[in-house]
Amino acid sequence: MTTRKARPMRITHRSGAVLATASIAVLLVTGCTRGESAGGPGSDGASPGITDDSISIGISSPLSGPTAGPGSCTVAGLAAYIGAKNADGGFEFGDGQTRQVEFTYLDDVYDPARAVSNFRQLTNDGIFAYVGALGTPTNAAVMPIAEEEEVPQVLLTTGARTFSEDADAHPWTTGFLPTYVTEGRSFGELLVDAGQPITVATLAQNDDFGESYLDGFNEAIDGSQVEIVASATYEPTDTTLDSQVTELAASGADVLLSAVSVTPLQVGVLTKAQSLGWLPRVFLPSNTSTPGTILEPGGAAAYPGVYTPSFSKNPNSPAFAEDEDVQAYNAAFEEYGSQIAATYTPHCAWSYAEGAVLEQAFAGMEEPTRDSFMESLRSITDFQAPMLLDGITVDTTSSDESGISTVQLVRYDAATGGYGPVDGY
Amino acid sequence: MATASGTAPATAPATTAPRRRSPLVRLAALLGGLALAVVLVVAPLVSSPFINYQLSSIMVFAVALLGLNVVMGYTGQVSLGQSAFLGLGAYVTAYGVVQGWPLWLSLVLSAALPATVGMLVALAAARLRGLALAMITIALPIVGVPLARRLDEFTGGSQGQVVSFLRAPETTGLANDQWRYYVVTVIAVVVFVLVRNLVRGRVGRSFAVVKENEAVALSMGVSPYRTKVLAFTIASLLGGLAGFMYLAVVQYTSPETLVFATSINLVAAMVIGGSASIVGTVLGALYYVLVPVVAGQVSSSRTALISGAVLLAVLFVLPAGLASLPRRVGGRLRRRTPAAEGAPATPDPDGTAPAVPTPAAASTDRR
């Protein structure tokens, strides 16, 4: 009996001591008290994170884990633009000051809880705005806090419509990339413009990603001669889509809209359809249409046409080698971005363009406040950002669209192994 | 020697011999506990929302880890599905909040539903052992994620659900982050006290004996099957409760909450903190929450690398986890005196006999 009585006391002592030590250590290390936190407005009416010669912005993206490639690029492109501009003297602001941009980035591994933690850390360190973060769930988790604390959460690198469809409900949040709805709509418009009866088979991921594509597509073909004659869905965890493709092939549709976001599955769709002797025109989403990883392994050359939406220049493509923007990008990226992102994904170019949009917003900012920044950011029209294709412009004034609300369709050219312009259906 | 130190932390808590206790130690214990309580109460009042978020997260994952420790640390059964219960608890709470249920009902259901699911799974799974059992538990998050995406009426689909609740009542004068911290801390403290008593008592001893040897457990009248089901049920209950706390702190849940990687990270944190140890559970939660933050401060592009290096370093220096640090240091000091030096060899003459550690053996073991 004495055993059981005596034992717990000792444990209490030890656990208590360890816990207390640990907790105190945490407090000491952080050394932060509520009074010191950079939450409130500055004495001269300026928002946190901005002084006469500097402004600090932050981002949390996946820099490790499965989404590390695109995540790192969302940081690297922005870092490249900001680094080059800082070295060039700084950003000019609407209030007449020239400021250096301090850029802080953190890793959230695509985990919403970590993203919230990072956002809290960044605001605690006194950032002015949270810019360009990648990821739907991570940004969705941050959005209500950004609203509550009135911190700009802007130019997000995500195609989900949540962040762009209602500016009145989410005044502090803006999306940057074209939404998946926009991509789907662009497919539909191309078919409608052909002015002839076309039958379509759709294959979509069974979640918001797939639904957004179908919504945009349906919206565009409504009342036209274009008709969906077969449709199928799949789960991202499926290992093969052979049965769906077989079912769709039986319809013999002219066009296949393959809203598949998983690389190996998209390759499987392309190989399966041609093995069944079904050779429709194929529409692929922008994130699963890379020639090297999808089209070549999938034997896309066999199809009469493979289309995908595009809005940025590929800095590695010989077609743009002489382009000034691309040369400036390559130089800046080499200097300031390459140590953050080792391999290129389009996100590098996108986030570089984001830097230019940010510069526009700064230029229109008449007061050093977040309100003024948001107002300026939401009034950019017809801006031709570097690295965007000619004809794609940034317009942030719409309350239900993201910064880039148009895409161009491009068509796969098997001879060059890249994409070229589309001339009608 | 290696065997001895390996098994010691697992069996020690339930089976340790009497200790001489001076009034001084009692006083120190009292003061330690008091200091801890003061720190827990005062900390959020002087800290920024960021610190409070970290402290609250530690509470959340401490409870999730405690559940994992009950089933893995104390009972020795592999569970790689704890994130599924965390996610389920969060979703149940979110559903309750959206439907306008009273908070206590959400709290109860967020624990009861995962516990029921855990028990049903365990009723089948506990007949298996080793890798087969691990496979079944892996299936939970792997099935859970697409399920959460598909049942978007309940879960909000892959975009997840923002749930705003647990705002600080006006009368308290607290900010939301402070109020939420207190709520999760109260839950965590209550849970820790209950589980601590559980594992020190009769149930804890049956966990330990099942972990050591199921045949011996049977011969002692302890049903290994029932014990394992009980451990799994408690683990999933605590996982669900942690899900409630998670939602209270993060205010958002999505299929990412229950991904398999979270389960693996929880297992790693449990091992790092110290298997079958209450203190180790808390240390594991500190590790789970703080190491990524610190790694991010060092280099944001290399968080995974730094976390991995810390993990290896801890396991290399302290194979029994952070909780074994005082014992290791104490052991080093004591080993210098000849009396203590011979002691460890005596109770464990060879590592071959699957002996259930008797109280006496386990205690000398650790001296």
Boltz contact constraints between the chains, C-beta under 6 A:
constraints:
  - contact:
      token1: [A, 2]
      token2: [B, 18]
      max_distance: 6.0
  - contact:
      token1: [A, 3]
      token2: [B, 18]
      max_distance: 6.0
  - contact:
      token1: [A, 6]
      token2: [B, 18]
      max_distance: 6.0
  - contact:
      token1: [A, 6]
      token2: [B, 19]
      max_distance: 6.0
  - contact:
      token1: [A, 6]
      token2: [B, 21]
      max_distance: 6.0
  - contact:
      token1: [A, 7]
      token2: [B, 16]
      max_distance: 6.0
  - contact:
      token1: [A, 9]
      token2: [B, 29]
      max_distance: 6.0
  - contact:
      token1: [A, 10]
      token2: [B, 19]
      max_distance: 6.0
  - contact:
      token1: [A, 12]
      token2: [B, 29]
      max_distance: 6.0
  - contact:
      token1: [A, 12]
      token2: [B, 33]
      max_distance: 6.0
  - contact:
      token1: [A, 13]
      token2: [B, 28]
      max_distance: 6.0
  - contact:
      token1: [A, 13]
      token2: [B, 29]
      max_distance: 6.0
  - contact:
      token1: [A, 13]
      token2: [B, 32]
      max_distance: 6.0
  - contact:
      token1: [A, 15]
      token2: [B, 278]
      max_distance: 6.0
  - contact:
      token1: [A, 15]
      token2: [B, 279]
      max_distance: 6.0
  - contact:
      token1: [A, 16]
      token2: [B, 32]
      max_distance: 6.0
  - contact:
      token1: [A, 16]
      token2: [B, 33]
      max_distance: 6.0
  - contact:
      token1: [A, 16]
      token2: [B, 36]
      max_distance: 6.0
  - contact:
      token1: [A, 17]
      token2: [B, 32]
      max_distance: 6.0
  - contact:
      token1: [A, 18]
      token2: [B, 279]
      max_distance: 6.0
  - contact:
      token1: [A, 19]
      token2: [B, 36]
      max_distance: 6.0
  - contact:
      token1: [A, 19]
      token2: [B, 282]
      max_distance: 6.0
  - contact:
      token1: [A, 20]
      token2: [B, 32]
      max_distance: 6.0
  - contact:
      token1: [A, 20]
      token2: [B, 35]
      max_distance: 6.0
  - contact:
      token1: [A, 20]
      token2: [B, 36]
      max_distance: 6.0
  - contact:
      token1: [A, 20]
      token2: [B, 39]
      max_distance: 6.0
  - contact:
      token1: [A, 22]
      token2: [B, 286]
      max_distance: 6.0
  - contact:
      token1: [A, 23]
      token2: [B, 39]
      max_distance: 6.0
  - contact:
      token1: [A, 30]
      token2: [B, 51]
      max_distance: 6.0
  - contact:
      token1: [A, 32]
      token2: [B, 48]
      max_distance: 6.0
  - contact:
      token1: [A, 32]
      token2: [B, 51]
      max_distance: 6.0
  - contact:
      token1: [A, 33]
      token2: [B, 46]
      max_distance: 6.0
  - contact:
      token1: [A, 34]
      token2: [B, 46]
      max_distance: 6.0
  - contact:
      token1: [A, 37]
      token2: [B, 48]
      max_distance: 6.0
  - contact:
      token1: [A, 63]
      token2: [B, 300]
      max_distance: 6.0
  - contact:
      token1: [A, 63]
      token2: [B, 301]
      max_distance: 6.0
  - contact:
      token1: [A, 64]
      token2: [B, 303]
      max_distance: 6.0
  - contact:
      token1: [A, 64]
      token2: [B, 304]
      max_distance: 6.0
  - contact:
      token1: [A, 105]
      token2: [B, 300]
      max_distance: 6.0
  - contact:
      token1: [A, 106]
      token2: [B, 296]
      max_distance: 6.0
  - contact:
      token1: [A, 106]
      token2: [B, 300]
      max_distance: 6.0
  - contact:
      token1: [A, 107]
      token2: [B, 296]
      max_distance: 6.0
  - contact:
      token1: [A, 107]
      token2: [B, 300]
      max_distance: 6.0
  - contact:
      token1: [A, 107]
      token2: [B, 303]
      max_distance: 6.0
  - contact:
      token1: [A, 112]
      token2: [B, 252]
      max_distance: 6.0
  - contact:
      token1: [A, 112]
      token2: [B, 254]
      max_distance: 6.0
  - contact:
      token1: [A, 112]
      token2: [B, 256]
      max_distance: 6.0
  - contact:
      token1: [A, 113]
      token2: [B, 250]
      max_distance: 6.0
  - contact:
      token1: [A, 116]
      token2: [B, 250]
      max_distance: 6.0
  - contact:
      token1: [A, 117]
      token2: [B, 53]
      max_distance: 6.0
  - contact:
      token1: [A, 120]
      token2: [B, 49]
      max_distance: 6.0
  - contact:
      token1: [A, 120]
      token2: [B, 50]
      max_distance: 6.0
  - contact:
      token1: [A, 120]
      token2: [B, 53]
      max_distance: 6.0
  - contact:
      token1: [A, 121]
      token2: [B, 50]
      max_distance: 6.0
  - contact:
      token1: [A, 124]
      token2: [B, 48]
      max_distance: 6.0
  - contact:
      token1: [A, 124]
      token2: [B, 50]
      max_distance: 6.0
  - contact:
      token1: [A, 136]
      token2: [B, 159]
      max_distance: 6.0
  - contact:
      token1: [A, 137]
      token2: [B, 160]
      max_distance: 6.0
  - contact:
      token1: [A, 137]
      token2: [B, 254]
      max_distance: 6.0
  - contact:
      token1: [A, 137]
      token2: [B, 256]
      max_distance: 6.0
  - contact:
      token1: [A, 140]
      token2: [B, 159]
      max_distance: 6.0
  - contact:
      token1: [A, 140]
      token2: [B, 160]
      max_distance: 6.0
  - contact:
      token1: [A, 141]
      token2: [B, 252]
      max_distance: 6.0
  - contact:
      token1: [A, 144]
      token2: [B, 162]
      max_distance: 6.0
  - contact:
      token1: [A, 162]
      token2: [B, 159]
      max_distance: 6.0
  - contact:
      token1: [A, 207]
      token2: [B, 149]
      max_distance: 6.0
  - contact:
      token1: [A, 207]
      token2: [B, 157]
      max_distance: 6.0
  - contact:
      token1: [A, 207]
      token2: [B, 158]
      max_distance: 6.0
  - contact:
      token1: [A, 208]
      token2: [B, 157]
      max_distance: 6.0
  - contact:
      token1: [A, 208]
      token2: [B, 158]
      max_distance: 6.0
  - contact:
      token1: [A, 208]
      token2: [B, 159]
      max_distance: 6.0
  - contact:
      token1: [A, 235]
      token2: [B, 146]
      max_distance: 6.0
  - contact:
      token1: [A, 237]
      token2: [B, 146]
      max_distance: 6.0
  - contact:
      token1: [A, 340]
      token2: [B, 301]
      max_distance: 6.0
